[in-house]
Amino acid sequence: MGLAACGVEDSGSEPAATSGATDMPHGYVEGADEATEPQVRLSTVDADTGALTLVDLLTGDPVDAPAGPAGEQSVVLKESDGRFLFTADDTGVTVTDTGVWTVDHGDHNHYYRSDPSLVGTVDGDTPGHVVSNGSQVAMFFDGDGAVKVVPRQGLGDGELTEDVSFDVGAHHGVAVPFEDHVLTTVPGAGDGDLPAEIALYDDSGEEASGELTGETTCPEIHGAAGLRDHATFACGEGVLTVDDDLTATVTPYPQDADGRAWSLVAGRDVVAAPFEDGGLGVLDPESGEWHVADTDAPVVSAAVAPDDSTVFAVDEDGVGYVVDAGSGEVTAQRQLVDGGGDTAPSVVLTRERGYVSDPAAGTVAELDVRDNLREARSIDVGGHPAAIAVTGDK
């Protein structure tokens, strides 16, 4: 999240000192060390044990990870947002501060490093999706349809409080924090059906239906992503998009799409949509324009570059693809891991490198996406790394 002026912190960090009335240096954050370059850490969650592993990507050394709640066995990574990890089991969402982050002060950045820590857990019945933006994190609980929104600012101080909490009814849904509101799916007509409509709630948890206009209905909603100026939801017929005027539209899937999308991957202003039977779409919600890249098998994980230039994806056979987001052209393609295992590989894309997990080998490969996916190094994390994340570079 960009800052209008130096001296106002975001990303959950302490306020920076800006006055000559204090001895604190410019950009000071209590409890953190400031560095001259991004402090970047790799996080992996083990498919069998739920164990969290952290690695300092500058040195390759392991970093002591905080222990999660006792008894976690079926933990999955629901979201990562540049600093925080959001993992879940059937009873709640746990927030972990990875201890590295970047603060954008407009004409320059500040880079911070501290010890990783466990922020806390938001209890709830069967957590579904978690969606984070620069100021809020929205958690949807399928078991009872509860939507819980926590302010991101407090997380860096170890504070986990619910700003907004309301119920929409049990279903497999998703909520997206957007502007001063929350967009959420609402239950479908039958038990077990995917939702077919979205609704708008204000910051007090009250429905603000009169403020949301346009096409708010689209069958079988599953998957969502929050962009800088748009919220997007994948549904059976296309992508339902809400702009910053709170106007909803449905952009149909392109004619050459091989099935629908069941998930969406957020960039800054574009969204990537893996199609269920193969291929990858890149949608610009502002223009409604699609670009489609062919893949040899269905994509199981994708990531969008911070500048929206590139999409990095891996299919179920373990083949990796680099896609030009502006044209859909596949600029690199090669076998990265063995396919067909019990746990699918996962990818991450940063400003400099791509990363792909190999659950069978217990490793994560660091790749140069500008050089035909050349492997720069292999990082041994052990176990069976399922989802991965890289924090600290934004």
Secondary structure, DSSP 8 states (H G I E B T S, - for coil): ---SSTT---TT----B--TTSSS-BT--TT-EEESS---EEEEEETTT--EEEEETTT--EE-----STT--S-EEEEE-SSEEEEEETTEEEEEE-SEEEEE-SS-EEEEE---EEEEEEE-SSEEEEEE-SSEEEEEETTTTEEEEEESGGGGGT----SEEEE--SSS--EEEETTEEEEEE--SSTT----EEEEE-TTS-B-GGG-EE--B-SS---EEE-SSEEEEE-SSEEEEEETT-EEEEEE--TT--S-BS--EE-SS-EEEEBTTS-EEEEETTTTEEEEE--SS-EEEEEE-TTSSEEEEEETTSEEEEEETTT--EEEEEE-S--S-SS---EEE-SS-EEEEETTTTEEEEEETTTTTEEEEEEE--S-EEEEEEES--
